[in-house]
């Protein structure tokens, strides 16, 4: 008998969004990917790193991602010691639980939000507590003092799209005895962010990803910003060469090209507002979003029916079986043409 830990043997693994093998023949709006390519400087940086013969790949990359941390530090206004780079922000989320929550200790998050938190907690053997949302998108029954080791707050929320106000996030930080992790995977599409709270509160960690706004989902790049004591602890437990040479070169180039980044974020936001308005014209209920997606509910509240209709037309969106979400669909924002085609399909489906 294979002696697996009992929680690993019995747990369900996280199921990512469907990736079709014939991806080019689909309108793919199910995993919040950026519809535009990354900055042209990214390709140039990758080719420079490889050189003519790829000889650079025979040696290990910078273990500390030093140039990356310096670049991110200048961009966000922090000393590099406050920044840790990661193989996607998921690596940081995983290591935060490993660093702060021993087996049997409690972590918490909002339900609904990123369902991967539950998987990571189960792997560690941590206990999970969830907090629901009020109709005004505040936490229901959050205690005056939350004593768990970690509280994950996704802002903007995925899959719903709304963002928590900064003063409310700060209030939660003051009520947490443990660490407040503000997961800002979609913050580049929002009106604001919580970076200043890291300076004001020693228990705040901000996590970011380059998958969405920088169009680098295929490179697996993320980071966290926190007090140096926290980043030092995370450094102890991460894989010592967690980012390869090519990824590091790509990331530095992407962060440097802020005009390209800003222009394409703005284009996605404009398309989001167009798509939201058009959905409302056909009587969909749409939560005002600050991410690169919307959560939309058809008039009959049958999300599965509409998902199936779109799937038949080779348009992929995300439908969740969770009873709190099954009435609607999370739809990533693609190009203007892709969203117009999706609207035409939705009108056909009815």
C-alpha positions in Angstrom: 0.0 0.0 0.0 1.3 3.4 -0.9 1.7 5.4 2.3 0.2 8.8 1.2 -0.8 11.3 3.9 -4.6 10.8 4.4 -5.6 14.3 3.4 -3.7 14.0 0.1 -5.2 10.6 -0.6 -8.8 11.8 -0.1 -8.6 15.4 -1.4 -9.9 16.6 -4.8 -7.2 18.5 -6.8 -7.8 22.0 -8.1 -9.4 21.9 -11.6 -8.2 24.8 -13.8 -10.3 26.2 -16.6 -10.6 24.0 -19.7 -7.8 24.4 -22.3 -9.0 23.1 -25.7 -6.4 21.3 -27.8 -7.5 23.2 -30.9 -7.4 26.5 -29.1 -7.1 28.6 -32.2 -10.6 27.6 -33.3 -12.2 28.9 -30.1 -13.1 32.3 -28.7 -11.5 31.6 -25.3 -13.0 33.7 -22.5 -12.8 31.2 -19.6 -9.4 31.8 -17.9 -9.0 35.6 -17.7 -6.1 35.6 -20.1 -5.1 38.8 -21.9 -6.4 38.8 -25.5 -3.3 40.8 -26.7 0.3 39.7 -27.0 2.9 40.9 -24.5 5.1 43.9 -25.3 7.3 43.3 -28.3 10.2 44.0 -26.0 9.5 40.7 -24.3 10.3 38.6 -27.4 13.4 40.7 -28.0 14.6 40.1 -24.4 14.0 36.4 -24.7 16.0 36.1 -27.9 18.8 38.2 -26.4 18.9 35.9 -23.3 19.0 32.8 -25.5 21.7 34.2 -27.9 22.4 32.4 -31.2 23.3 29.1 -29.6 21.2 29.1 -26.4 24.4 28.6 -24.4 23.0 30.7 -21.5 20.6 27.9 -20.7 23.5 25.6 -19.5 24.0 27.7 -16.3 21.5 28.4 -13.5 19.6 31.6 -13.4 19.8 34.2 -10.6 18.5 32.4 -7.6 17.2 35.6 -6.0 15.8 37.1 -9.3 17.8 40.2 -8.3 17.3 42.3 -11.4 13.6 41.5 -11.4 13.3 42.6 -7.8 15.1 45.8 -8.5 12.9 46.5 -11.5 9.7 45.8 -9.6 11.0 47.8 -6.6 11.5 50.9 -8.8 8.1 50.4 -10.4 6.1 50.0 -7.1 8.2 52.2 -4.9 9.7 49.6 -2.5 13.2 48.5 -1.7 13.9 45.1 -3.4 14.1 43.5 0.1 10.3 44.0 0.3 9.8 42.0 -2.9 9.9 38.3 -3.7 9.4 36.9 -7.2 7.5 33.7 -7.8 6.6 31.1 -10.3 3.1 32.6 -10.7 1.4 34.2 -7.7 0.1 30.7 -6.9 3.6 29.9 -5.6 3.5 32.8 -3.2 0.0 31.9 -2.0 1.2 28.3 -1.3 4.3 29.4 0.5 2.4 31.9 2.7 0.3 29.0 4.0 3.4 26.9 4.5 5.2 29.7 6.3 2.4 30.8 8.6 -0.1 28.0 9.1 1.0 24.7 10.7 -1.1 21.6 10.4 -4.4 22.1 12.1 -4.1 25.9 12.3 -6.7 28.2 10.6 -6.7 30.2 7.5 -9.7 32.0 6.0 -10.9 33.5 2.8 -14.1 35.0 1.3 -16.6 32.6 -0.3 -16.9 33.1 -3.2 -13.4 33.9 -4.3 -10.4 32.1 -5.6 -11.1 28.4 -4.9 -7.4 27.4 -5.0 -7.0 28.7 -1.5 -9.0 25.7 -0.3 -6.7 23.3 -2.2 -3.6 24.8 -0.8 -4.9 24.7 2.7 -5.9 21.1 2.4 -2.4 20.2 1.1 -0.9 21.8 4.2 -3.5 20.3 6.5 -4.7 23.7 7.7 -8.2 24.3 8.8 -10.4 26.5 6.6 -12.9 29.2 7.6 -14.9 31.1 5.1 -16.8 34.4 5.2 -19.8 35.1 3.0 -20.6 38.5 1.4 -23.4 40.8 2.2 -25.5 42.3 -0.6 -23.3 45.4 -0.4 -20.1 43.3 -0.9 -18.8 43.4 2.6 -17.9 40.5 4.8 -20.7 39.0 6.8 -20.0 38.2 10.5 -16.3 39.1 10.4 -15.2 39.2 14.0 -13.8 42.3 15.8 -10.6 40.3 16.1 -9.8 37.5 13.6 -7.3 35.2 15.2 -6.5 32.9 12.3 -3.0 32.7 10.9 -3.9 34.0 7.4 -6.8 35.8 5.8 -6.9 35.9 2.0 -8.8 38.8 0.5 -9.1 38.8 -3.3 -9.6 42.4 -4.5 -10.8 42.8 -7.2 -12.8 39.7 -6.3 -12.8 36.8 -8.6 -15.2 35.6 -9.9 -17.5 38.5 -9.1 -15.3 41.4 -10.2 -16.0 44.1 -7.5 -13.1 45.6 -5.5 -13.1 46.3 -1.8 -12.5 50.0 -0.9 -9.1 50.8 0.5 -10.4 52.0 3.9 -12.4 48.8 4.3 -9.3 46.7 3.5 -7.3 48.7 6.1 -10.0 48.1 8.7 -9.7 44.4 8.1 -6.0 44.6 8.4 -6.4 46.2 11.8 -8.8 43.4 12.9 -6.6 40.6 11.9 -4.2 39.2 14.5 -2.5 37.2 11.7 -1.5 38.1 8.2 -3.9 39.8 5.7 -3.0 38.7 2.2 -4.5 41.0 -0.4 -4.6 39.0 -3.6 -4.4 41.7 -6.3 -4.2 39.5 -9.4 -6.6 41.9 -11.2 -5.6 45.2 -9.6 -4.1 46.6 -12.8 -7.6 46.8 -14.2 -9.0 48.5 -11.1 -9.3 52.1 -10.0 -6.9 51.6 -7.1 -4.8 49.2 -5.1 -3.7 48.4 -1.5 0.1 48.9 -1.9 0.2 51.7 0.7 -1.1 49.3 3.3 2.1 47.3 3.2 4.0 50.3 4.5 1.4 51.1 7.2 0.7 47.6 8.5 3.3 44.9 9.2 0.7 42.2 8.8 -0.3 43.0 5.2 1.1 41.2 2.1 0.2 42.1 -1.5 0.4 39.4 -4.2 0.4 40.2 -7.9 0.7 38.2 -11.2 1.9 39.1 -14.6 -0.4 36.5 -16.2 -3.3 38.9 -16.8 -2.3 42.5 -17.3 1.1 41.8 -18.8 -0.1 38.9 -21.0 2.4 36.5 -19.6 0.3 33.6 -18.4 2.5 31.2 -20.3 5.6 32.3 -18.5 4.2 31.8 -14.9 5.4 35.0 -13.2 4.2 36.5 -10.0 5.4 38.4 -6.9 4.6 39.4 -3.4 5.3 42.7 -1.6 5.7 42.5 2.2 7.9 43.5 5.1 11.5 42.2 4.7 11.0 39.7 7.6 8.1 38.1 5.6 10.0 38.0 2.3 13.0 36.5 4.1 10.8 33.7 5.5 9.3 33.0 2.1 12.8 32.9 0.6 13.7 30.0 3.0 11.0 27.7 1.6 10.7 28.6 -2.1 12.5 26.5 -4.7 15.9 28.1 -4.9 15.8 28.4 -8.7 12.1 29.1 -9.0 12.3 31.4 -12.1 14.3 30.3 -15.1 16.5 32.7 -17.2 14.0 33.2 -20.0 11.2 34.0 -17.5 13.3 36.5 -15.7 14.4 38.3 -18.9 10.7 38.4 -20.1 9.5 39.8 -16.8 12.1 42.6 -16.7 11.2 43.6 -20.3 7.5 43.6 -19.6 7.8 45.7 -16.4 10.0 48.3 -18.2 7.5 48.8 -21.1 4.9 50.7 -19.1 3.4 52.6 -22.0 2.5 49.3 -23.8 1.2 47.9 -20.5 -1.0 51.0 -19.7 -2.4 51.3 -23.3 -3.5 47.7 -23.3 -5.0 47.7 -19.8 -7.0 50.8 -20.9 -8.2 49.0 -24.0 -9.4 46.0 -22.0 -11.2 48.3 -19.6 -12.9 50.1 -22.4 -14.0 46.8 -23.9 -15.2 45.7 -20.5 -17.5 48.7 -20.2 -18.8 48.3 -23.7 -19.6 44.6 -23.1 -21.2 45.3 -19.7 -23.5 47.9 -21.2 -24.5 45.6 -24.1 -25.2 42.7 -21.7 -27.5 44.9 -19.7 -29.3 45.9 -23.0 -30.3 42.2 -23.4 -31.5 42.0 -19.8 -28.4 40.3 -18.2 -27.6 41.3 -14.7 -23.9 42.3 -14.6 -21.9 43.2 -11.5 -19.8 46.2 -12.1 -16.3 44.8 -12.6 -12.8 46.1 -11.9 -11.1 43.0 -13.3 -10.6 41.8 -16.9 -13.8 39.8 -16.7 -17.5 40.2 -15.8 -19.9 38.0 -13.9 -23.1 38.0 -15.8 -26.5 36.4 -15.0 -29.0 35.7 -17.8 -32.6 36.7 -17.3 -33.7 33.1 -16.5 -30.8 32.6 -14.1 -29.7 29.4 -15.9 -26.0 29.8 -16.3 -25.5 26.2 -17.4 -28.0 26.6 -20.3 -26.1 29.6 -21.6 -22.7 28.0 -21.1 -23.8 25.0 -23.1 -25.1 27.2 -25.9 -21.9 29.2 -26.1 -19.8 25.9 -26.0 -21.8 24.6 -29.0 -20.7 27.8 -30.8 -17.0 27.3 -29.7 -17.1 30.1 -27.3 -15.6 29.2 -23.9 -16.6 31.0 -20.7 -16.5 29.8 -17.1 -19.5 28.3 -15.4 -19.2 27.2 -11.7 -21.2 24.4 -10.1 -21.1 26.2 -6.7 -24.8 27.0 -5.8 -23.8 30.6 -5.1 -22.5 31.1 -8.6 -24.3 28.6 -10.8 -26.9 31.1 -12.0 -24.3 33.1 -13.9 -21.1 33.0 -15.9 -17.7 34.5 -15.6 -16.7 35.9 -19.0 -13.2 37.1 -19.6 -12.8 40.3 -21.7 -11.3 39.5 -25.1 -10.8 41.8 -28.1 -13.7 44.0 -29.2 -14.4 41.7 -32.1 -14.5 38.6 -29.8 -16.9 40.4 -27.4 -19.2 41.4 -30.3 -19.2 37.8 -31.5 -20.1 36.6 -28.0 -22.9 39.1 -27.8 -24.3 37.9 -31.1 -24.2 34.3 -29.8 -25.9 35.3 -26.5 -28.7 37.0 -28.5 -29.2 33.8 -30.5 -29.2 31.6 -27.4 -31.8 33.9 -25.8 
